[in-house]
Amino acid sequence: MLDTEQNTLYVGKAKRLKARLASYFRGQLNTKTQAMVARIADIQITVTRSETEALLLEQTLIKELRPPYNILLRDDKSYPFVFVTDRHPYPALEYKRARQRRDDGRYLGPYPSSGAVKESLTLMQKIFRIRNCEDSVFAHRSRPCLQYQIQRCSAPCVDYITEEEYRRDVEHAVMCLEGKSEHVTELLNREMEAASQALNFEEAARLRDQIQQLRQLQQRQFVDNESGDADVFALAQRPGALGISILSVRDGRLLGARHHMPKNDLDLPPEMLLTEVVSQYYFGQPHNVPGEVITSHPLEDSNLIADALSQQAGKKVRVAHQVRGHRAQWQHLAMTNAEQQLATQLANKTQLTQRFEALQKALGLEKLPERLECFDISHSQGEATVASCVVFDHQGPRKSDYRHFRIEGVAAGDDYAAMQQALTRRLKRVKSGEAVAPDVLIVDGGKGQLNMARGVLNALAVTDIILLGVAKGTTRKAGLETLFLESSDNPLPLDPASPALHLIQHIRDESHRFAIAGHRAARDKARRTSTLQDIPGIGPKRRRELLRFFGGLQGVQKASRDELARVPGINASLAETIYTALNR
């Protein structure tokens, strides 16, 4: 898609071209897509022989043209590799950074961090005694160096090892770095047996030591992380920000992570975003492809990407997002990293200041607001209703000032009455001077909750607080909210890309999360303690004996009548009562 000056706006692929293009010119489009469509002056089409070829061409064009409306996985840093030259009779394992691999030797990697490379080199030097000196130093040695004395080098510089034997050690080290340590162990076992049969016991002992070190390495890796080669992609998204973390796991070892913060100029859903990211990561950058690619969200073209990666790697590559066991742990870790990186970005002081300044301008305030408070309600069909109050200032979330309000004495499911009770309790403390007053009070829930909040403010005669209501859009999608300033007949229009709206969405989402957490804690506590308390004849002592005997409430619930009767203080009649109460 091109503009009037033939600059590329967007590059995409489609199996059904007519349907894909028509989607940009009909129906309801979000604001950002409308902005792109308004700039389109021409569309150029290239026909390919297969879907895989279309995928590769798309990523090549994105990398070359850098269109503004595509997801751009910008990463201009050089990548750390383990390098083995093919121009020296005794090559070293070298640490090297490169944006593009050359034809001057073998590049193993890229690794996610320099620490991962250095750790791998240290292990290989311990096990296979590969040199790590510069070629200029190697050429001028007349006797072995300290590395030989501490058994970190086999001293090829003074011909203590033949070229053939040294090359074999290098090849074994390379295979281990490629995740084939089990195969190397089998080869070394055969060599050890051959050396033993030839009565070369010194060589057999050396090989035995290598095998033992490899076994220790394999055992440690298996215990720590299980086994497997995978790249794990996780995406976390909040209004105005997007975070992606990529974890690299090789031979069961977590080598490190990379984090990216691309722009989402078309407000694409997570599935499409992650599809673009995975495609660009492998087809636009020099990355080795592992046997498995794990994602936090399902990819739109997962089968196509798996086929393309398999062709590129020359082996079967699996793409999955529903995983179990240690793979699920990797996935969870990647998601934690993505959320943490996103939280760090949102808490950036410069960005927060820009958002507060945008809010000041949107609300027409004379000075920058210092304190924002947002209220929300959470319950399960009226059970364990909890209100939350979260606080933001120029440093971001002020968690020490967060509060939960247990709502009591209101009809089940009456959110208006619950909001009225929470606001009344909070604002009474403000009125009496016991609490700091917010500059802006945000209420999640639309016109009804806004009117309820206005009534509480008027009843308590609390002034100098800006009141803001947030009503979800028809599709409940971020960016389509309706804001009301002070009253329900005064809407506040904000552009979906406005930093002020992103700040409001952030505090609203945090209030919602905090309310749900409080509600679940209250609900679980009530359910956990009331089950046995409501049974006639079960007091604190017998309840304690039951929980101690069966190890917890779940054990009590699974127990039979006879098992219950074995608990001290519980007779057959009471066991029947307990069993009936827990299994009705």
N, C-alpha and C positions, 0 to 999 in steps of 0.2 A: 504494500500500500504506500503510495507516494503522494507528496504534497505538490503544490503548484510549481515549486522550484526543483522538482524531481528528487527531493530528499526522502530517504526511506523512513516511514513512520512505524511500520510493523511488518514482521515476517512471520508467516504461519503456514501450516500444511493442512491438508484435508483429504479424506478418502472420498467424500461427496462434496465436491467444490461448490456446487450451486447452493446446497443447503447451508454450508458454512458461511459463504458470503452473504446470503440473504439474511442470516441472523443478525448482521450488523446494520441492517437497514429497515427492520420492522420490529414491532413489539416494543416493550419497555426496556430501555437501556439505562444503565447507571450514568451518572454525570460525567465520569471520566471517559467512558466509552463514547458518549455523545460528543465530547470535546475532540476525540481522535477522528470520529467519522466526519465531523464538520471540516476537518483539514484535508480529507482525502480528495485528491484531484485525479488520480490514475491508479489502476491496479495492473500489475504485471504477473503473468502466470508462467510457471515452468512445469512441464509434465515429466514425471519420472517413471521408471519401469516398475518400481515396487514401493511399498510403504517404508521399508528400511532405507532405501535410497532417498526418499523424501525427507525422512528424519535426519539423515546425515547432511543433506543439502541445507535443511533449515538451520541446523546448528552452525554450519560453515558460514552461512550468510549472516546470522546473528553475530557471530564472532567478528566477521569482517566489517559489517556495516554499523553495528552498535545502534540499532533503532531505538528511539526513546520510549516506545510503548511496549517493548518486550521486557521480560524479566532479564536483567543483566547480572550475571554472577561475577561481578568484578573481583578479580584477585590478581593484582599485578606483582605480587611477591614471587620471588624465586622459590623453587621447591627443593628441599633437602633430599639427596640421593646417596646411596652407597655406589661408588664407581669402581669398576675394575677395568683397567686399560688392556687392550690387546696388542700393544706396541712394546711390551717389555717382557723379557723371558721370565722374570720373577715379579709379577704384578702385586701391588699392594691393594688392600681394601681401603678406599679413600672416602672421606666425607666431602661432598661437592654439592653446591647449589647451582641450579640451572633452570631457566624458564622453558627452554626447549632442549631435548636430548640430542646430542650430536652423534656422528658415526665414528667416534674415536674409542669406543669400548662399550661395556655393558653398564647400564644404569639400572639399579635395583631400587624401586620406589615408585612414586615419591612417598616420603614419610611425612606424617602430619606435623612433626616438630624436630628440631635439631637434637633434642635430648633423646628421642627415640632412636635416631641414627647412631649417636655416640654410644648408647647402651648396647645396641646390637653389635657394633664394631668391637667393643670391649669383650663381649661374650665370645665372638668368633676368634679373637686373638688368644683368649684363654684356652679355648678348646683346640684350635687348629694351628696356633702359633704362626699367624700370618703377619708379615712385616707391616709397620705403619710409618716408616721413615720416608723422607723425600728421596727422589731419584738421585739428586746431586749428592746427598749424604751416602746413599747406598753405593754409588760408583767409587767413592774414595775411602771405603772402609778397608782396613788391613787386619782387623781382629774383631771378634764379636762385641756388640755393645751390651749395655745393662739389660735390655729387653731379653736378650738370650739368657743372661744369668738368672733372671726371674721367671724363665720359661714362658715368655710371651712371644718369642720369635724363634724360628728354627735356623737363623743365621745363614740365609742364602747368599748374603753379601760376601762370605768367605768360603762358599762351596761346602758348607756342612750338610747340605741336603741337595739332592739332584734336582734338575729342572723338572723331570717327570714327576717325582714325588711331591715337589712343591705345588705343581699345577694340580695334582690330585687333591691336595689339601684345600687349595683355593676353590676348586669345583665343589668339594663337599661343603665348604662354608657358604658358597653361593646357594646351593640347594637348601641349606638350613634357612637362609634368609628368605627364600621363596616358599617356606612352609613345608619343606619335604624332609624334615629331620628324622622321621620314622624310616624313610627309605635310606637315608645316610647311615643310620644305625645298622640296618640290615647289611649294607655294603661293608661297613667296618667289621661286622661280625664275621663275614666270609673271609675278609683279608686277615683277620686275627687268627682264624683257624688255619689258613694257608701258611701263615708265618710260623705258627706253632708246629705244624707238620714238617716244615722245612728246618726245624730246630733253631729258628731265628727268634729266640725268646725275648731279646731286648725289644725288637720291633713288635712282637705280640703284646708285651707289657705296655708299650706306648699306645697301641691301638685299644687295649683294654681300658686304659685310663680315659681315653677319648670317649669310649662308649659309656663309661660310668658318668662322665660329666654331661653327656647328652641325655642320658636317662634322668639325671637329676633335673636338668633343664625342662625336659618334657613333663616330668612329674609335677614340678612347680607350676608350669603353665596350666596343666590340666586341673590341678587343685584350685588355682586362683580363678580361672576363667572358662573352664571346659575347653572345647576345641572348636576350630572353624575359622574360615577366612570370610570376612564380611565388611562391607561399608554400610553404616547405619545413618539414615537421613531423618531428621526430625524437624518439624516446622511448628513454630509458635507464632500466633498472630493476635495483635490487639489494635484498636483504632489508632491509625497513624504510624504503626510500626510493625515490622516483620522480622523475625529471627529464624535462622536456619543453622543447625549444628550438624556436622558430619563427623562421625566417629570411625576410625579405622581399626579393625581387628584382624590380626594376622597370626595364624597358627595358635589361635586361642588367646593371644596377648593383645590387650588394648594398647595401641601404640600412641594414641593421642587424638586430638580433635581440632577441627577448623570451624570457624564461625563466620557467617555472612549475614549482612543486613541489606538485602536487595530492596528495590522499590517495587511497589505493586500498582503501577499507574492505571491499570484497567480494573482494579478491584476483583481479580480473579479468585475463585474459590480455592481452598487448600489443595484439592486434588490436582487441579490444573497447574497451580504454582509449583508443587513438588515435581510434577511431570517435567516442567520446563527446567527446573534446577538440576534434576538427575540427568536429563539429556545434555545440558550444557556442561555439566561436571565431567562427563566421560567423553563426549564427542567434541568438546571445544577446548579441552586441556589435556596435557600428557599424563594421564593417570592409568596405572595398572588396574585391570578389572579383576575383582575377587570372584570367588565362586558364588557369592550371595550378596544381594542388595536388599536391605531391609528398610522400610519406610514407615513413618508414623501415620500416613494416610494412604489409601489406595491410589495408585497411579491410573490416569485415564487410559494410557496406552501401555499397560504393563507387559502384555504379551509381545507387542511390537518392540519395546525397549529391551526385553529379555532376549529376543531373537537377534537384535542388532548387536547387543553386548556379547552374545555368544559367538557371533561371526567375528567381531573385533578381537576377542580374547582367544579364539580357537578352542573353546571348551564350553561346556554347559554352564550357563549362568542363570541363577534363580532370582526372581524379583518377587518379594512378598511383604505384606504388612501385618498379616495375622500369624504370629509366631508364638512359640511356647518355650519354657525352660530358660536356659541361659541366654538364648536369643531375645526373649522377652525382656530380660534384665538389661541387655545392651540397648534395646529399644527405649526402655524406660529411662536409662541413663542419658541417652541422646536427647530425649524430650526434656529432661531436667536441665540439661545444658542449654538447650534452646530457650527455655523459659527464663533461665537465669540471665543469659545474655540479653534477652529482650527487656527484662526488668532493669538491668544495668543501664541499657540505652534510655529507657523511659525516665530513669532517675537522674539522667545527666543534667547537671545544674543549668547549663546553657540552654538546653531544650526546654526545661521546666520554666525558666525565666521567659522564654519566647511565648510559651503557652499562656502563662499568667498575663503577659502584656497583651496578647491577643484577646483574652477574656476581658481584661479591663476595657479595651477598645470596643468589644462587642456589647458590653453592658453600659457603656458610656460613663464609666466611673472616673472621678478626678484623680484618684490615687490607686496604686496597685493593690489588689486584694491580698491580704496576708494569710487568711485562714478560710478554707472551704470545708463544709460539713455536708455529708450526704446520708440520708436515711432510706432504709428499705425494710420490707417485711418478708418473712419466710415461714411456711408451715406446711404440713402434709394433711390436706383436707381438714384443716382446723386444729390438728393435733400439735402440741408443743410450739405454739406461736412465739416467734422471737423477732425483735426489731434490732437492726444494726445501725450504728453511727460510726462512720469512718471520717478521718480528718486528713486533709492535705494542706501543706504549706509550701514555701519556696524550696524546701529540701525534698519534696515528694511526700509519700505516705508517712504520717506521723502515728506510728502504730501504738505508741505508749498512750495515746489519747483515744484509741478505738474503744467502743463500749457496746455491750449487748444489753438488751432490755427484755426480761421475761415478761410476757404479756399475760395478765390474769384478769378475770372478771368480765371478759367480753365474749360475745357470741362466737362460736366456732366459724372461722372463715370470714369474719368481718374485718377486712383489711383497713377500712376507714377508721373504725374504732381503735384498732391496734395502733395505727399511725398516730391518732390523736393522743392516746395514752403515752406513747414513747416521746412525742414532741413536748407534751405537757410536762413530763418528768424532767426532760432535758432543759427546757426553757425556764422552768421555775428556778433551777439552779443558776441559770444565767441572770435572771431577774434579781435574785438575792445576792449576787456577786460571788457565789461559790465556784462558778465556772466561767471560762473565757467565752465571749460571744463570737460566733463566726461572722465574717464579712459577707459570705454568700452561703445560704442554706439551700441545698439541692434535695428535692424530693422525687423519688422514683415511683411513677405510677400514674402520671397523666393528670387530666383536669380535676378528677374527683379528689385525689390526694392533695393536689395543689390548693384546692378550695378548703380542704380540711386544715392544712397547714396555715393558711391565711386566717382561718377562724381562731386557731390557737394563738397566733401572734397578736391578733386584735384583743382576744379575751385577756391575755396577760399584759397587754399594753407594752409589748416589746417592739421597739423601733430600731432604725439604723441597721437592719439586716435585710440584704437583698434576697428575695425569694425566687427560686428557679425550679420549674417543674419539667420533668423529662417523660414524654410519652413515646412508647415504642411505635415504630412504623407498622404499616399493614403487613409486611413480611417479616417483621422483627429483625431486620438486617441492620447491622451497624452502618451509620451514615444516613439512615432514613428517619431518624427520630424527629419528633416535633417538640420544640422547646417553648415554654411559656414563661414570660417574665412578669412577676408580681401577681398576675391574675390570669384566669383561663381565657379571657378575650384579648390577650396581648401576646400573640405568637412572636417568637424571636427566630428569624430565619438566619441560618448559618450554612456556609458552603461545606459540603462533605469533606473537603480538604483543609478546612480551617483548623489551625492549632488549638483554638478555643474549644471547638467541638471535640477534638481529641482529648483534651483535658477533662471535659465533662464526662465523656464516655469512659475514660480511665477510672475516675472516681466512682461513677455509677457501677461499673463492673466490679470494682473492689468492694463496694458496699454490698452488692449482690452476693459475691463470694463469701464475705464475712457473715452475712445473714444466714446463708445456707449452712456454713460451718457451725454456727451457734445453734441453729435449729436441730441439726443432726445430733449434736452432742446432747442437747436437752431431751430429744426424743429417745435416743439410745439409753440414756441414763434412766429415764422413766420406765422403759420397757425392761431394762435389765434388773431393776430393783423391785418392780411391782409384781412380777410374775409369782414369786414365792410369798410375798407379803400378803397377797390377797387370799391365800389358802387358809381356811380356818384351822386353828391348832398349830400353826407354824409361826413361832416367834423368832426373835433374833438368835437365840441359842441354837434352836433346831435348824434354822436357815444356815447358820454358820457351819454346823456339823454336816449338813447335806452338801454344801459347796466344797467343803474340805474333803469329804469322802469321795466325791466324784470328780474333783478337780475343776469345777466350774458349773455354770448353769446348763451348758450344752450336755454335759455328762448326766446331770439330773434329768433332763428332758428325754434322754435316750434310755434311761434305766427302766428295767421291768419292775413289776410289783415286788417280786421276791428280792431283787437287788436293793430296792428302797427299804424293805423291811430289815435289812442287815445293818442299816445305819444306827448307831447308838441313839436311843431315845425315840426311835420310830417303830411303832408296832404294826401289825398286819392291817388293822383298820385304818390307821393314819396313812400307811403306804398306799392303800387303795384310794383314799381321798386325794393324795398328792398325784398319783398316776392319772386319775380321772380328770383332775384340774388341768394337768399339763398336756393331755392328749385328747381333749374334747374338740 
